[in-house]
Amino acid sequence: MGHMWSAYVTSPDTAPDLQNLPTFDPLYGFENGRKEREMVATQEEMDKAKVPLNQRDYCAHLLIDLMKCKRDNYPWFNECHHQKHVYDQCEYEDYIMRMKEYERERRLLERSKRKKLKEEQEAA
């Protein structure tokens, strides 16, 4: 609900659009550049492992390992607790990264709005 409230009520002009790509340069503010995220699992590997479409993200390679472990150790899934932990940790870190990117976009939108208002006030 937090995004919906800010997107439609409190600050609709500075809320990032979740359906579109970021509007600012991803390297803006990073003098030394940024490490680009890459998919470890290929499309063929995900198809072969029958990974659901909604789980094909940057942690898919760990999900493939978890699914293989569950298949090999059925019905004793507790043997796969390490793979489950590693996968959950990757998903958590991915979530944190997405929230940081959202917050960065929101702050840059607010900054550009402040700069635009300042320029308009100086011009008047």
CNS distance restraints for C-alpha pairs under 8 A (distance, minus, plus):
assign (resid   1 and name CA) (resid   5 and name CA) 6.11 0.50 0.50
assign (resid   2 and name CA) (resid   6 and name CA) 6.36 0.50 0.50
assign (resid   3 and name CA) (resid   7 and name CA) 5.73 0.50 0.50
assign (resid   3 and name CA) (resid  15 and name CA) 7.78 0.50 0.50
assign (resid   4 and name CA) (resid   8 and name CA) 6.00 0.50 0.50
assign (resid   4 and name CA) (resid   9 and name CA) 7.87 0.50 0.50
assign (resid   5 and name CA) (resid   9 and name CA) 5.35 0.50 0.50
assign (resid   5 and name CA) (resid  10 and name CA) 6.56 0.50 0.50
assign (resid   6 and name CA) (resid  10 and name CA) 4.81 0.50 0.50
assign (resid   6 and name CA) (resid  11 and name CA) 5.23 0.50 0.50
assign (resid   6 and name CA) (resid  12 and name CA) 6.28 0.50 0.50
assign (resid   6 and name CA) (resid  15 and name CA) 6.54 0.50 0.50
assign (resid   7 and name CA) (resid  11 and name CA) 5.90 0.50 0.50
assign (resid   7 and name CA) (resid  12 and name CA) 4.37 0.50 0.50
assign (resid   7 and name CA) (resid  13 and name CA) 7.60 0.50 0.50
assign (resid   7 and name CA) (resid  14 and name CA) 7.69 0.50 0.50
assign (resid   7 and name CA) (resid  15 and name CA) 5.05 0.50 0.50
assign (resid   7 and name CA) (resid  16 and name CA) 7.71 0.50 0.50
assign (resid   8 and name CA) (resid  12 and name CA) 5.00 0.50 0.50
assign (resid  11 and name CA) (resid  15 and name CA) 6.26 0.50 0.50
assign (resid  14 and name CA) (resid 106 and name CA) 6.11 0.50 0.50
assign (resid  14 and name CA) (resid 109 and name CA) 5.28 0.50 0.50
assign (resid  14 and name CA) (resid 110 and name CA) 5.60 0.50 0.50
assign (resid  14 and name CA) (resid 113 and name CA) 7.69 0.50 0.50
assign (resid  15 and name CA) (resid 106 and name CA) 5.78 0.50 0.50
assign (resid  15 and name CA) (resid 109 and name CA) 7.58 0.50 0.50
assign (resid  16 and name CA) (resid  22 and name CA) 7.75 0.50 0.50
assign (resid  16 and name CA) (resid 102 and name CA) 6.95 0.50 0.50
assign (resid  16 and name CA) (resid 105 and name CA) 6.31 0.50 0.50
assign (resid  16 and name CA) (resid 106 and name CA) 5.66 0.50 0.50
assign (resid  16 and name CA) (resid 109 and name CA) 7.68 0.50 0.50
assign (resid  17 and name CA) (resid  21 and name CA) 7.89 0.50 0.50
assign (resid  17 and name CA) (resid  22 and name CA) 7.99 0.50 0.50
assign (resid  22 and name CA) (resid  26 and name CA) 7.89 0.50 0.50
assign (resid  22 and name CA) (resid 105 and name CA) 6.68 0.50 0.50
assign (resid  23 and name CA) (resid 105 and name CA) 7.64 0.50 0.50
assign (resid  24 and name CA) (resid  28 and name CA) 7.32 0.50 0.50
assign (resid  24 and name CA) (resid 105 and name CA) 7.25 0.50 0.50
assign (resid  24 and name CA) (resid 108 and name CA) 7.72 0.50 0.50
assign (resid  27 and name CA) (resid  31 and name CA) 7.77 0.50 0.50
assign (resid  27 and name CA) (resid  33 and name CA) 5.99 0.50 0.50
assign (resid  27 and name CA) (resid  34 and name CA) 6.66 0.50 0.50
assign (resid  30 and name CA) (resid  34 and name CA) 6.75 0.50 0.50
assign (resid  37 and name CA) (resid  58 and name CA) 7.96 0.50 0.50
assign (resid  38 and name CA) (resid  58 and name CA) 7.21 0.50 0.50
assign (resid  39 and name CA) (resid  57 and name CA) 7.50 0.50 0.50
assign (resid  39 and name CA) (resid  58 and name CA) 5.35 0.50 0.50
assign (resid  39 and name CA) (resid  59 and name CA) 7.97 0.50 0.50
assign (resid  40 and name CA) (resid  58 and name CA) 7.12 0.50 0.50
assign (resid  40 and name CA) (resid  60 and name CA) 7.73 0.50 0.50
assign (resid  40 and name CA) (resid  61 and name CA) 6.13 0.50 0.50
assign (resid  41 and name CA) (resid  45 and name CA) 6.14 0.50 0.50
assign (resid  41 and name CA) (resid  46 and name CA) 6.65 0.50 0.50
assign (resid  41 and name CA) (resid  60 and name CA) 6.24 0.50 0.50
assign (resid  41 and name CA) (resid  61 and name CA) 4.93 0.50 0.50
assign (resid  42 and name CA) (resid  46 and name CA) 6.34 0.50 0.50
assign (resid  43 and name CA) (resid  47 and name CA) 6.12 0.50 0.50
assign (resid  44 and name CA) (resid  48 and name CA) 6.02 0.50 0.50
assign (resid  45 and name CA) (resid  49 and name CA) 6.12 0.50 0.50
assign (resid  46 and name CA) (resid  50 and name CA) 5.96 0.50 0.50
assign (resid  46 and name CA) (resid  51 and name CA) 5.31 0.50 0.50
assign (resid  46 and name CA) (resid  56 and name CA) 7.50 0.50 0.50
assign (resid  46 and name CA) (resid  60 and name CA) 7.42 0.50 0.50
assign (resid  46 and name CA) (resid  64 and name CA) 7.47 0.50 0.50
assign (resid  47 and name CA) (resid  51 and name CA) 6.40 0.50 0.50
assign (resid  49 and name CA) (resid  64 and name CA) 6.43 0.50 0.50
assign (resid  51 and name CA) (resid  55 and name CA) 6.65 0.50 0.50
assign (resid  51 and name CA) (resid  56 and name CA) 6.72 0.50 0.50
assign (resid  51 and name CA) (resid  60 and name CA) 7.66 0.50 0.50
assign (resid  51 and name CA) (resid  63 and name CA) 7.91 0.50 0.50
assign (resid  51 and name CA) (resid  64 and name CA) 7.26 0.50 0.50
assign (resid  52 and name CA) (resid  56 and name CA) 6.73 0.50 0.50
assign (resid  55 and name CA) (resid  60 and name CA) 6.69 0.50 0.50
assign (resid  56 and name CA) (resid  60 and name CA) 5.37 0.50 0.50
assign (resid  58 and name CA) (resid  94 and name CA) 7.46 0.50 0.50
assign (resid  59 and name CA) (resid  63 and name CA) 6.47 0.50 0.50
assign (resid  59 and name CA) (resid  87 and name CA) 6.71 0.50 0.50
assign (resid  59 and name CA) (resid  90 and name CA) 5.98 0.50 0.50
assign (resid  59 and name CA) (resid  91 and name CA) 6.41 0.50 0.50
assign (resid  59 and name CA) (resid  94 and name CA) 7.99 0.50 0.50
assign (resid  60 and name CA) (resid  64 and name CA) 6.17 0.50 0.50
assign (resid  61 and name CA) (resid  65 and name CA) 6.52 0.50 0.50
assign (resid  62 and name CA) (resid  66 and name CA) 6.23 0.50 0.50
assign (resid  62 and name CA) (resid  83 and name CA) 7.26 0.50 0.50
assign (resid  62 and name CA) (resid  86 and name CA) 7.26 0.50 0.50
assign (resid  62 and name CA) (resid  87 and name CA) 5.40 0.50 0.50
assign (resid  63 and name CA) (resid  67 and name CA) 6.04 0.50 0.50
assign (resid  63 and name CA) (resid  87 and name CA) 6.19 0.50 0.50
assign (resid  64 and name CA) (resid  68 and name CA) 6.11 0.50 0.50
assign (resid  65 and name CA) (resid  69 and name CA) 6.14 0.50 0.50
assign (resid  65 and name CA) (resid  83 and name CA) 6.90 0.50 0.50
assign (resid  66 and name CA) (resid  70 and name CA) 6.18 0.50 0.50
assign (resid  66 and name CA) (resid  80 and name CA) 6.83 0.50 0.50
assign (resid  66 and name CA) (resid  83 and name CA) 5.32 0.50 0.50
assign (resid  66 and name CA) (resid  84 and name CA) 6.19 0.50 0.50
assign (resid  66 and name CA) (resid  87 and name CA) 7.52 0.50 0.50
assign (resid  67 and name CA) (resid  71 and name CA) 6.12 0.50 0.50
assign (resid  68 and name CA) (resid  72 and name CA) 6.09 0.50 0.50
assign (resid  69 and name CA) (resid  73 and name CA) 5.98 0.50 0.50
assign (resid  69 and name CA) (resid  77 and name CA) 7.95 0.50 0.50
assign (resid  69 and name CA) (resid  79 and name CA) 7.92 0.50 0.50
assign (resid  69 and name CA) (resid  80 and name CA) 5.96 0.50 0.50
assign (resid  69 and name CA) (resid  83 and name CA) 7.74 0.50 0.50
assign (resid  70 and name CA) (resid  74 and name CA) 5.71 0.50 0.50
assign (resid  70 and name CA) (resid  75 and name CA) 7.75 0.50 0.50
assign (resid  70 and name CA) (resid  76 and name CA) 7.77 0.50 0.50
assign (resid  70 and name CA) (resid  77 and name CA) 5.63 0.50 0.50
assign (resid  70 and name CA) (resid  80 and name CA) 6.51 0.50 0.50
assign (resid  73 and name CA) (resid  77 and name CA) 6.19 0.50 0.50
assign (resid  73 and name CA) (resid  79 and name CA) 6.83 0.50 0.50
assign (resid  73 and name CA) (resid  80 and name CA) 7.82 0.50 0.50
assign (resid  77 and name CA) (resid  81 and name CA) 7.49 0.50 0.50
assign (resid  80 and name CA) (resid  84 and name CA) 6.17 0.50 0.50
assign (resid  81 and name CA) (resid  85 and name CA) 6.04 0.50 0.50
assign (resid  82 and name CA) (resid  86 and name CA) 6.21 0.50 0.50
assign (resid  83 and name CA) (resid  87 and name CA) 6.10 0.50 0.50
assign (resid  84 and name CA) (resid  88 and name CA) 6.03 0.50 0.50
assign (resid  85 and name CA) (resid  89 and name CA) 6.04 0.50 0.50
assign (resid  86 and name CA) (resid  90 and name CA) 6.23 0.50 0.50
assign (resid  87 and name CA) (resid  91 and name CA) 6.25 0.50 0.50
assign (resid  88 and name CA) (resid  92 and name CA) 6.13 0.50 0.50
assign (resid  89 and name CA) (resid  93 and name CA) 6.18 0.50 0.50
assign (resid  90 and name CA) (resid  94 and name CA) 6.08 0.50 0.50
assign (resid  91 and name CA) (resid  95 and name CA) 6.15 0.50 0.50
assign (resid  92 and name CA) (resid  96 and name CA) 6.25 0.50 0.50
assign (resid  93 and name CA) (resid  97 and name CA) 6.15 0.50 0.50
assign (resid  94 and name CA) (resid  98 and name CA) 6.25 0.50 0.50
assign (resid  95 and name CA) (resid  99 and name CA) 6.21 0.50 0.50
assign (resid  96 and name CA) (resid 100 and name CA) 6.15 0.50 0.50
assign (resid  97 and name CA) (resid 101 and name CA) 6.25 0.50 0.50
assign (resid  98 and name CA) (resid 102 and name CA) 6.16 0.50 0.50
assign (resid  99 and name CA) (resid 103 and name CA) 6.10 0.50 0.50
assign (resid 100 and name CA) (resid 104 and name CA) 6.02 0.50 0.50
assign (resid 101 and name CA) (resid 105 and name CA) 6.16 0.50 0.50
assign (resid 102 and name CA) (resid 106 and name CA) 6.19 0.50 0.50
assign (resid 103 and name CA) (resid 107 and name CA) 6.11 0.50 0.50
assign (resid 104 and name CA) (resid 108 and name CA) 6.13 0.50 0.50
assign (resid 105 and name CA) (resid 109 and name CA) 6.14 0.50 0.50
assign (resid 106 and name CA) (resid 110 and name CA) 6.27 0.50 0.50
assign (resid 107 and name CA) (resid 111 and name CA) 6.06 0.50 0.50
assign (resid 108 and name CA) (resid 112 and name CA) 6.13 0.50 0.50
assign (resid 109 and name CA) (resid 113 and name CA) 6.21 0.50 0.50
assign (resid 110 and name CA) (resid 114 and name CA) 6.22 0.50 0.50
assign (resid 111 and name CA) (resid 115 and name CA) 6.19 0.50 0.50
assign (resid 112 and name CA) (resid 116 and name CA) 6.07 0.50 0.50
assign (resid 113 and name CA) (resid 117 and name CA) 6.24 0.50 0.50
assign (resid 114 and name CA) (resid 118 and name CA) 6.12 0.50 0.50
assign (resid 115 and name CA) (resid 119 and name CA) 6.17 0.50 0.50
assign (resid 116 and name CA) (resid 120 and name CA) 6.24 0.50 0.50
assign (resid 117 and name CA) (resid 121 and name CA) 6.16 0.50 0.50
assign (resid 118 and name CA) (resid 122 and name CA) 6.21 0.50 0.50
assign (resid 119 and name CA) (resid 123 and name CA) 6.12 0.50 0.50
assign (resid 120 and name CA) (resid 124 and name CA) 6.26 0.50 0.50
